[in-house]
């Protein structure tokens, strides 16, 4: 049984990623930690708790940092709806979040099982950065960290240069990327084009007829509309579930390489840009593994499997 910790700013695509992990046969999710990002932490906690209970799980939820390290929060209601879940207004979960702070929980859990935890981050990296600053030794204790964040040598989704999670707290991302944590960075670009679900594929999901399939489409209804109108995507784009798919089955990432990656923190123009030295022109030691391509067919099969 593989052990996961999920750090998330739970809105609609995060929720689907949480669902996938809870419905994957050989994975046990020991904690879901909440960070400010798409929505405030209280809302993110509620959304995560509801999703866990939909899957029949009892995973503890821990509330973490309620704002970026140095910046003002920037919520993504415009993309995910007023509740982060397409305006579906799902009921509050029966189980309340734990009183322990997410950062303390992360440190405690990783120290308790060195080399065992897969860490999947689906939001800004504030919680992880604070944990690493407080206990830098945990970087070498994580088995593997999958970061949904950044855009490797491509366009961003919140500015032309930056992906949202990194842009929200670039200082935190920089701390994490230079921490020695074994990271695979999965940029938002991997959920687009052929990896997105068009109308026919969304109908296929709906026709599965399960509560999980309905949930996936319903909570993402605002995201689908916004992605089409704003970014001209074909339909449902799921960056967090793509990253989760790779964490569940690393063969979904078909091309990867270790590179020097840094994060822009001082420029207004390129704030949060993940600068990937693909050709080694800096002559610096590589610090982050980067996903360059995915198996789109396998990714979609995995989603259908978890929604059946």
C-alpha positions as CSV (number, residue, x, y, z in Angstrom):
1,X,0.0,0.0,0.0
2,X,1.5,3.4,-1.1
3,X,1.0,6.3,1.3
4,X,0.1,9.8,0.0
5,X,-0.2,13.3,1.4
6,X,-2.2,15.7,-0.7
7,X,-1.6,19.5,-0.3
8,X,-4.4,21.4,-2.0
9,X,-6.4,24.7,-2.3
10,X,-9.5,22.6,-3.0
11,X,-11.6,23.9,-5.9
12,X,-13.2,21.9,-8.7
13,X,-10.2,20.2,-10.4
14,X,-8.5,19.6,-7.1
15,X,-11.6,17.8,-5.9
16,X,-11.4,15.4,-8.9
17,X,-7.7,14.7,-8.1
18,X,-8.6,14.0,-4.4
19,X,-11.4,11.7,-5.7
20,X,-8.9,9.8,-8.0
21,X,-6.5,9.2,-5.1
22,X,-9.2,7.9,-2.8
23,X,-10.6,5.5,-5.4
24,X,-7.2,4.1,-6.5
25,X,-6.8,0.6,-5.2
26,X,-3.2,0.5,-3.8
27,X,-3.1,4.1,-2.4
28,X,-3.9,5.2,1.1
29,X,-4.2,9.0,1.6
30,X,-3.1,9.7,5.2
31,X,-3.8,13.5,5.1
32,X,-5.2,16.3,3.1
33,X,-3.6,19.6,3.9
34,X,-5.3,22.9,2.9
35,X,-3.5,26.0,1.6
36,X,-4.9,29.4,0.5
37,X,-5.1,29.6,-3.3
38,X,-8.2,29.1,-5.5
39,X,-10.3,29.8,-2.4
40,X,-9.8,30.7,1.3
41,X,-8.6,27.8,3.5
42,X,-12.0,27.4,5.2
43,X,-13.7,26.9,1.9
44,X,-10.9,24.7,0.7
45,X,-11.3,22.6,3.8
46,X,-15.0,22.2,3.3
47,X,-14.6,21.2,-0.3
48,X,-12.0,18.7,0.5
49,X,-14.0,17.2,3.3
50,X,-17.1,16.8,1.1
51,X,-15.1,15.1,-1.6
52,X,-13.5,12.7,0.8
53,X,-16.9,11.7,2.2
54,X,-18.3,11.3,-1.3
55,X,-15.7,8.6,-1.7
56,X,-16.6,7.0,1.5
57,X,-13.3,8.0,3.1
58,X,-12.3,9.4,6.5
59,X,-9.0,11.0,5.6
60,X,-8.1,13.8,8.1
61,X,-8.1,17.4,6.8
62,X,-5.6,19.9,8.2
63,X,-6.0,23.7,7.6
64,X,-2.8,25.5,6.8
65,X,-1.5,28.9,5.7
66,X,-4.3,31.3,5.0
67,X,-2.2,33.7,2.8
68,X,1.0,33.6,0.7
69,X,4.4,34.2,2.3
70,X,4.7,37.9,1.2
71,X,1.8,38.6,-1.2
72,X,-1.9,39.4,-0.8
73,X,-4.1,36.4,-1.6
74,X,-5.7,36.2,-5.1
75,X,-8.8,34.0,-5.2
76,X,-9.9,32.2,-8.4
77,X,-13.7,32.5,-8.0
78,X,-13.8,33.8,-11.6
79,X,-12.6,30.4,-12.7
80,X,-14.1,27.9,-10.2
81,X,-17.3,29.6,-9.1
82,X,-18.4,31.4,-5.9
83,X,-17.8,28.3,-3.8
84,X,-14.9,27.0,-5.8
85,X,-17.1,24.1,-7.0
86,X,-19.1,25.6,-9.8
87,X,-21.7,27.1,-7.5
88,X,-23.1,23.7,-6.6
89,X,-23.1,24.6,-2.9
90,X,-22.5,21.1,-1.7
91,X,-23.3,20.4,2.0
92,X,-20.6,20.8,4.7
93,X,-18.8,17.5,5.5
94,X,-19.8,15.6,8.7
95,X,-16.2,15.5,9.8
96,X,-14.6,18.8,11.0
97,X,-10.9,19.6,10.1
98,X,-8.3,18.7,12.7
99,X,-7.1,21.4,15.1
100,X,-3.4,20.7,14.3
101,X,-2.0,23.1,11.7
102,X,-1.3,21.6,8.3
103,X,2.4,22.6,8.5
104,X,2.8,20.7,11.8
105,X,1.0,17.7,10.4
106,X,3.2,17.7,7.3
107,X,6.4,17.7,9.4
108,X,5.1,15.1,11.8
109,X,3.8,12.7,9.2
110,X,6.9,12.9,7.0
111,X,9.3,12.4,10.0
112,X,7.2,9.4,11.2
113,X,7.7,7.5,7.9
114,X,10.9,8.6,6.2
115,X,11.1,7.5,2.6
116,X,7.5,6.3,2.5
117,X,5.4,9.3,1.6
118,X,4.4,10.5,-1.9
119,X,3.6,14.2,-1.6
120,X,1.2,15.6,-4.2
121,X,0.8,19.4,-4.3
122,X,-2.2,20.9,-6.1
123,X,-2.1,24.5,-5.0
124,X,0.4,27.3,-4.1
125,X,3.4,25.9,-2.3
126,X,3.1,28.0,0.9
127,X,2.5,25.1,3.3
128,X,5.4,23.2,1.9
129,X,7.8,26.1,2.0
130,X,6.9,26.9,5.6
131,X,7.4,23.2,6.5
132,X,10.8,23.1,4.8
133,X,12.0,26.3,6.4
134,X,11.0,24.9,9.9
135,X,12.3,21.3,9.2
136,X,14.6,21.3,6.2
137,X,15.6,17.7,6.8
138,X,12.1,16.5,5.6
139,X,13.1,17.3,2.0
140,X,15.3,14.1,2.0
141,X,12.6,12.1,3.8
142,X,9.9,12.4,1.0
143,X,9.8,9.5,-1.4
144,X,8.6,11.7,-4.3
145,X,6.9,15.1,-4.7
146,X,4.6,15.8,-7.6
147,X,4.0,19.5,-8.1
148,X,1.1,20.6,-10.2
149,X,2.5,24.0,-11.0
150,X,4.4,26.1,-13.5
151,X,4.6,26.1,-17.3
152,X,7.7,24.7,-18.7
153,X,8.9,26.8,-21.7
154,X,5.3,27.6,-22.6
155,X,2.4,30.1,-21.9
156,X,0.8,30.7,-18.5
157,X,-2.8,30.6,-17.5
158,X,-3.0,33.6,-15.2
159,X,-0.5,35.8,-17.0
160,X,1.3,35.1,-20.4
161,X,4.3,34.0,-18.4
162,X,3.0,32.2,-15.3
163,X,0.8,29.4,-14.1
164,X,-1.6,30.3,-11.3
165,X,-0.3,28.2,-8.4
166,X,3.3,29.5,-8.8
167,X,2.1,33.0,-9.5
168,X,0.0,33.2,-6.3
169,X,3.1,32.5,-4.1
170,X,6.3,32.7,-6.1
171,X,8.5,33.1,-3.1
172,X,7.2,29.9,-1.6
173,X,7.7,28.1,-5.0
174,X,11.3,29.3,-5.1
175,X,12.0,28.0,-1.5
176,X,10.5,24.6,-2.4
177,X,12.3,24.3,-5.8
178,X,15.7,24.9,-4.2
179,X,15.0,22.7,-1.1
180,X,16.4,19.4,-2.3
181,X,12.9,17.9,-2.4
182,X,12.6,15.2,-5.1
183,X,10.2,17.1,-7.4
184,X,8.5,16.3,-10.7
185,X,7.0,19.5,-12.0
186,X,3.8,18.9,-14.0
187,X,2.9,22.1,-15.8
188,X,-0.6,23.2,-16.5
189,X,0.0,22.7,-20.3
190,X,-0.4,19.0,-20.0
191,X,-4.2,19.3,-19.4
192,X,-4.9,21.1,-22.7
193,X,-5.5,20.3,-26.3
194,X,-5.7,16.5,-26.7
195,X,-5.6,16.0,-22.9
196,X,-8.8,18.1,-22.5
197,X,-12.3,16.5,-22.6
198,X,-14.5,17.7,-25.5
199,X,-18.3,17.5,-25.6
200,X,-18.4,13.9,-26.7
201,X,-16.0,12.8,-24.0
202,X,-17.9,14.8,-21.4
203,X,-21.1,13.0,-22.5
204,X,-19.2,9.7,-22.1
205,X,-18.4,10.7,-18.5
206,X,-22.0,11.7,-17.8
207,X,-23.2,8.4,-19.2
208,X,-21.1,6.5,-16.7
209,X,-24.1,7.4,-14.4
210,X,-22.2,7.3,-11.1
211,X,-22.2,9.9,-8.4
212,X,-18.4,10.4,-9.1
213,X,-19.0,11.1,-12.8
214,X,-21.8,13.5,-12.1
215,X,-19.7,15.3,-9.4
216,X,-16.7,15.7,-11.8
217,X,-18.8,17.5,-14.4
218,X,-21.1,19.4,-12.1
219,X,-18.4,20.9,-9.8
220,X,-16.4,21.9,-12.9
221,X,-19.2,23.6,-14.8
222,X,-17.9,27.1,-14.2
223,X,-14.4,26.0,-15.0
224,X,-15.5,24.5,-18.3
225,X,-17.3,27.6,-19.3
226,X,-14.4,29.9,-18.3
227,X,-11.8,27.8,-19.9
228,X,-13.7,27.9,-23.2
229,X,-14.5,31.6,-23.1
230,X,-11.2,32.9,-21.6
231,X,-8.6,30.5,-22.8
232,X,-10.4,29.0,-25.8
233,X,-10.0,25.4,-24.6
234,X,-12.1,22.7,-26.1
235,X,-13.9,21.8,-22.9
236,X,-12.9,20.3,-19.5
237,X,-9.3,20.8,-18.6
238,X,-8.0,19.1,-15.4
239,X,-4.5,20.1,-14.5
240,X,-4.6,18.7,-10.9
241,X,-6.0,15.3,-12.0
242,X,-3.4,15.0,-14.7
243,X,-0.7,15.4,-12.0
244,X,-2.5,13.0,-9.7
245,X,-2.6,10.5,-12.6
246,X,1.2,10.7,-12.9
247,X,1.5,10.2,-9.1
248,X,-0.7,7.2,-9.3
249,X,1.0,5.7,-12.4
250,X,4.3,7.5,-13.2
251,X,4.4,5.9,-16.7
252,X,1.7,8.5,-17.6
253,X,4.6,10.9,-17.9
254,X,6.3,9.7,-21.1
255,X,9.1,12.3,-21.3
256,X,10.9,13.9,-18.4
257,X,14.3,15.5,-17.6
258,X,16.1,17.0,-14.7
259,X,16.9,20.7,-15.2
260,X,17.8,23.9,-13.4
261,X,14.5,25.5,-12.6
262,X,14.0,28.9,-11.0
263,X,11.0,31.1,-10.2
264,X,10.8,34.8,-11.0
265,X,9.9,36.8,-7.8
266,X,10.9,40.4,-8.5
267,X,9.4,41.3,-11.9
268,X,5.8,42.4,-12.2
269,X,5.8,41.4,-15.9
270,X,7.0,37.8,-15.3
271,X,6.1,37.2,-11.7
272,X,5.8,33.5,-11.0
273,X,7.4,32.4,-14.2
274,X,9.0,29.0,-14.0
275,X,12.3,29.5,-15.9
276,X,13.5,26.1,-17.1
277,X,17.1,25.8,-18.3
278,X,16.2,23.0,-20.8
279,X,19.6,23.2,-22.6
280,X,21.9,23.8,-19.6
281,X,23.1,27.2,-20.7
282,X,23.4,28.3,-17.0
283,X,25.8,25.5,-16.2
284,X,24.1,25.1,-12.8
285,X,23.3,21.8,-11.1
286,X,19.7,20.6,-12.0
287,X,17.2,20.9,-9.1
288,X,13.8,19.9,-10.5
289,X,12.6,17.1,-12.8
290,X,10.2,18.4,-15.4
291,X,7.4,16.5,-17.2
292,X,7.7,17.2,-20.9
293,X,4.9,14.9,-22.3
294,X,2.1,12.6,-21.1
295,X,0.3,9.6,-22.5
296,X,-3.0,11.2,-23.1
297,X,-4.9,7.9,-23.8
298,X,-3.6,6.4,-20.5
299,X,-4.5,9.6,-18.5
300,X,-8.1,9.6,-19.8
301,X,-8.5,5.8,-19.2
302,X,-7.4,6.4,-15.6
303,X,-10.0,9.1,-15.1
304,X,-12.8,7.0,-16.5
305,X,-11.7,4.0,-14.3
306,X,-11.9,6.1,-11.1
307,X,-15.3,7.5,-12.1
308,X,-17.0,4.2,-13.0
